[in-house]
């Protein structure tokens, strides 16, 4: 005689997957919103500090707009981990406040199940941040240099943004010092020097005035003199009324938000430069810190995701909710910590690896402590 089959309880896996999808659906919109907000803040700060003076100096608006757009990839790579932590804190806080985490617990889903979807999202953000840093950001940096060159050639007045003496380079690698830039793009008190390492200059060209030819890389000189030297003594002196010099580059970054920084270089180029420094015994703390930042900055997304969900679990079990203000304060606290350690690494006050990974380690240790405290409740 066949015994009737005993009905089995439904498996928890479908409920778990539904819960995880629900958590991701709660966090993802906040992530995109926070990312847009952080990028906007970084770009607006750039606009106020650098780009507005460019426009005031008469730089072409279309080129300035392109320069602004090219700063977005670097801003996005920096903003992704921070935006993720803010989204996790705010999203899980809302779930706790609406008793949805409590409902999940009543359905047999443990609170620690929050970690899986959040950490998966953190892994995706880590990969995306690394891809941006190795792909779009270096290409954008190259294009930024080209756009800055076009801005300078269109209106040399922008070279005087910082009020300091401007130095260009000609096609022969000679340094061109400009004493004064007048309205209309007229250059005054030019000095072109051919230098030799450890030796006095072998040639000096001075000119009363000059001008960049619009749409080209040619510098015209007027009222000049060329002096050649041998053993620091003048050998020949030649005066001229007009002359031209082909420029190699404009030699300025115009104070762009995405200034040329070692961390924005492609990894192979940065590694090759560091190998040369090691072979020559050169101390380069900024470059060594940048090498570790290549990996530590994207991995911050995982560290901050872990911290965010640990804080959410602790807050739920302690009966306290992390509101918008606390989420904002913790986000800026991490950014401040990251900035301080980064500066210390670049200045050589800390080893590059310590400076790069310390903020991530602090986030992981803080999350582990919160997880331990919540397990004791």
N, C-alpha and C positions, 0 to 999 in steps of 0.2 A: 504494500500500500504506500502510495507516494504522499509524502508530507507536504502540506502547502508551504509555498515559499514565504519566508519572513520578510516583510517590507523593510527596506534599508532607509536610513536617514539620508537626506540629500547631502551630497558632498559640499564642503565649504569652498572648494576652489572657485566655482562660478561666482559666489558671493564676494570672494576676495578680489577676483578680477574686476568685478563691477565696482567695488569700493575703490580700488586703485585707479580705475579710469575716472571715477568721480573726483578723487583727490587731484589728479592731473588736470581735469577740466576746471577745477577751482583755482589752481595755481597759474596755469598757462596764460590766461588773459592778464593777470596781474604782472606776470613776467614781461609780457610785451609792453604793457603800460609803463612799468618801472623803467624798462630799457629805453623807451622813447623819452621819458622824462629826464633820465640821467644824461643821455646823449644831447638833449636840448640844453641842459644846464651847461655842459662842457662847451657846446658850440656857442651859446650865448656869451659865456665868459670870454671865449676867443674873439667873438665879434666886438665886444666892448673894449677889450684890451689891445687887440692888434688890427682887426679888420676895419673898424670904424676909422682909426687914424689913416689907414691906407686909402679909404674913400675920401677922407678929408684932404689928403695930399693930391687927389686927382687921379688915382688908379682907376682903370676901366672897370665899371661895375660887373660886367660879365666875367672878367677874369677873377675878380674878387669872389663872386658867387661860386665859381669853379673851385677856387682855393678853399672856400668854406666846405663845399661838398666833399673834397678830397680828404678833409680832416675827419669825416664821419667814420670810416673803417677803424681808425686807431681809437676813436672815442668808443665805438661799439665793443671792441676787444677788451678795453679797460672796464666798461660798464657791465658786461654780461654777468660776471660772478656777483657783483654787488646787487644788481637788479634781481638776481635769483634769490639771494638771501631775503631781500625785502619782500618779494612775492611769497616765499615760503612762510615767513613770519606772519604776514598779513592774512594769507589764505587759510592757514591752519588755525589762526586765532579766530577767524570768522566761523570755521567749522565747529570749534569748541564753544564759541558763544551761542551758536544756534543749536547746541546739544546734538550735533550730528555725529561727533566722535562718541558720545555716550550711547547713541543709538547703535553705532557699529559695535561697541563693546557688548551691548545687550544681545546683538545678533551672533555673538561668538567670534568676532573679529578682534584680535588683540590690538592695543594701541601701537605696539611696536611695528605693526604691519604698515604703518605710515612711512616707514623708512624706505621700503622697496621702490614705490613710485617716485619719491622725491630724489633718491640717490640715482635712479635711472635718468631722471631729468637732469640731475647734476652732471652725470657722465656725458649726456648729449651736449650740454652747455660747455663743458670742458673741451670736448672735441671741436665744437664750433669756434670757441675762443682761440684754440691753437691753430685751427685752419685760417682764421682771419689774420692772426699774427704772422703766419708764414706765407700766406697767399696775397690777400688784398692789401694789407698794410704796407709791405715793402714796395709793391707796385704803385700804390698811392703816393708813397714818399718820393719815388722817382718822378712821378707826374707833378707833384708839388714843386719840386725844384725847377721843372720846365715852366710851370705857370708863373713862379716867382721871377724867373728870368724874363718872361714876356712882359710882366708888369713893370720891371725896371726899365726894359728897353722902350716901353710905351711912354713912361714918364719917370725920368731919373730922380725926380723930387722925393720919391718914396724911399730912396736910400738914406735920407736923413732922418728917418723916424726916431732913431734912438739918440740923436744928437751927437753921435761919436764920429770920429774920423772914419771914412769909408775906404775900403781896400778892395780893388778888383784884381783880375788876372788877365794878362793878354795871352795871345796864342803861343808865345815863347815861354810862358810861365813866369814872366816878370810881374812884380807887385806894382800896382798902380794906386797910389794914395791920392785921395781927393780931399782938399782942405775945406771946401765950401760948395754947397749946392744951392743955387739961386732959383727963385720962381721962374718957371718956363723951361727948366731943365738945364740951365747953363752951369757948367762946372768951373771952379776956380782953384788955382794953386795946385796943379797936378804934379806928381812926382813919380817917375817910373824908374825902378831900381832892379838891376840884375845882381843877385846875391850869390855868393859861394859859401858853403859851409865852413865856418871858422875863419873866414877871410873877409877883408873889407870889400865893398862893392867894386866891381870892375867897370860898371857903366851906370851913369845917372842921367836921366832925361827929365827936364823940368819944362812946364808950360804954364803960361799965364792963364789960359782958359781952354775949355774943351766942351764937346757936346757929343752925346750918343746919337748916331744917325737913326731916325725912326724906322722900325721894321727890319733892322739889321744888327749885326754884332760889331759894328765899326765905330771906333772912337776917333773923332777929329780933334786935332790939337792946333792951337794958335799961340804965336809969340813964345817959341820954345828954345831950348838949348840942350845940346847933347855933349856930355863930358865923359871921356874914357880915362881909366886910371890904371896905373901899373905900380905895384908896391905902395898903394895908397897915395900916389902922386899923380896929378892930372897930366895926361899925355896929349890928348887932342880936345879941342873945344870947337863945337860947331853950332851956329845959331840957325834957326829956320823960322819962317813966317807961318807956314801951315804944314800939317802932317797927319797921317792916319795910322791907327793901330787896330788890328783885329783882336777882339776880346775872346777869351776862352770861356769865362763864366762871369756872373755878376758878383760872386763871392759873398752873398748875403742870404739869410733865411727869412728876412723881413719880419722876424718875431712870430712866425706861424705857430698855431697851437700844436701842430704835430711836428715840432722841430726835430731835426735829425738826431735821433737818440740810438745808442747801440742796440737797445732792445727791439727797435723797429727794423734792424737789418735782418736779412735772411739768415737762418741758422748756419748754413755752410760758410757764408762769408764771415760771420762772426767767429766761428770756430777756427777758420784759417787765420784770421787776424790774431786771435788769442794764442794759437800755436806759434806764430812768429814772435809774439811778446814773450812767451815762455822760453823759447830758444835764446832770446837776447837778454833774458833776465829782467824784463821791463815790468814794473808794477802798474797794472791797469785795473784798479778796483771797479770802475764804472763798467768796463767791458765784462769782467768776471761776474759781477752782480747781474748784468743783463743776460748772460748765458743761463744762469739759474732761473732768472725771471721768465725766460722763454717757457719753462715748464711749470714753475711755481704759480704764475699768474693764472693760467687756465685751470690748474688743479685747485685753485681757491674756490671754484664753483662747487666741487665735491665737498671740500671742507666746510664751506658755509651752508651747503644743503644739510649736511649732517648736524651742524650746530643748530640750524633753524628748526629742524624736526625734533631734536632733543629738547630744545626750549619749549616747543609746542606741547610735547608730551608732559614735561615737567609742569608747565602752566596748567594743563588740564587736570593733572592729578593733585595739584596744590590749590585748585579752585581759583586761579588767577589767569586773566586773559592778557595777552600782549596786544595792545591796541596800536593804532596808526602811529602815534607819537613815539612809543617805545620802539616800534619797528624802524622808524626813521632814525632815531637816536643810535640804535645798535648798528645800523647800516653805515652811518657816518663815523661811528667809533671805529669800525673795521677799516674804513678808508683812511682815517687819520693814522691808525696803527701801521697800515701798509705804507703810507707816505713817509712816516718817520723812519721805519726800518730801511726803506729803499734809499733814502738820502744818506743814512749811516753807512750802507753798503757802498754807495757810489763814492763817498768821501774816504773810504778805507777804515772807518771806525769799527766795522764789523766784517768778518769774512763774507764773501759774496753769497755762499750757500746759506749761512745763518740769516743774513738780511733778507734773502728771497723767500725762504721757507718758514721763517719764524711766524708771520701772521697766520699762515695756514695751520701751523702746529698749535698756536694759541686757540684757534677756532675749534680744532679737533679735541684738544684737552678740555676746553670749556664745555663742549658737547658731551664728552664722556663723563665729566663731573655731574652735569645735569641728569644724564641717564642713570647714573648710580644713585643720585638723590631721589629720583622719581621711583626707582625700584625699591627703595626702602620705605616708601609710603604705602 
